[in-house]
Amino acid sequence: MNKVTVYTTNSCPYCVMLKNFLEAQSIEYKDVNVQQDPLAMQYVMNQTGQMGVPQTKVNDEWVLGFDPDKIMSLVN
């Protein structure tokens, strides 16, 4: 079972595209809205050094931005 977490904001079009992509692939994911959870944003920045969204953690690997090919290469 893959562990997929997507870090998003309310106003990010790529976040919506990413979630739609995951749903189309029947990949279950947890959505963390960093606008509503500043500690989650701090966690992402500490892990990746990047502030932008979406950022997706697939198992133990980070994917920055909307990168369906990389996400598919990481899911089992």
N, C-alpha and C positions, 0 to 999 in steps of 0.2 A: 504494500500500500504506500503510495507516494504521500509525502507531507508537503503540501503546497500552501504557502501563505503569500497573499498579495497585499502590499502596502499602497494605499491609495489616498486621494483627496476627493472632495465633492466636485471640484471644477475641472478635473483632468480628463480630456477626451480619450487619451491613450489608455487610461485606467479602465474606462468603459469598454474599449476595444479588446483589451486584454481579458477582462472578465467574460465578455461574450465569446471570445476565442476558447477559453478554458471550458465554458459551458458547452460549446459546440463539439468539443473533443471529449465530453463527458469526464472531465478531470475535476474532481472535488477539490475545493480550496477554501481557505479561511480568508475573509476580507477584513483587513485592519485599516480603519480610517485614521490616518495620522493627524488630520485636522482636529479630530475629536479626542485624540490620545497623544499628547505631546511627548510622553515617555516612550511611546512606540517610535516616534520620529527620531528621538535621541538614540534609541537602540539601533535603528537602521543606519544612522550616520556613524555610530561607533563601529558597526560591522563593515560598512562599505565605503565610508568617507564621502558618500554622495547624498545630497539633499533631495534630488529630483524623484518624482514618482512617474509611473509605477515602478516599484522594485518588487521582485518576486523571489522568495526563497523556496527552491525546489530541493527537497531533502536537505542537504547541507550546502548547496551551491546557490549563489546569488546571481540573478539576472537583472540587469539595469534596463529600464525602458520596455517598450513593446517589441519583444524579440521572440516570436512564436517558434522559429526554427531552433533556437537555443533551448527554449523550454521543452520542446518535444524531444530534443536530444538528451535531456536530463531525466525525464519521467521514465519509469520502468514499464 
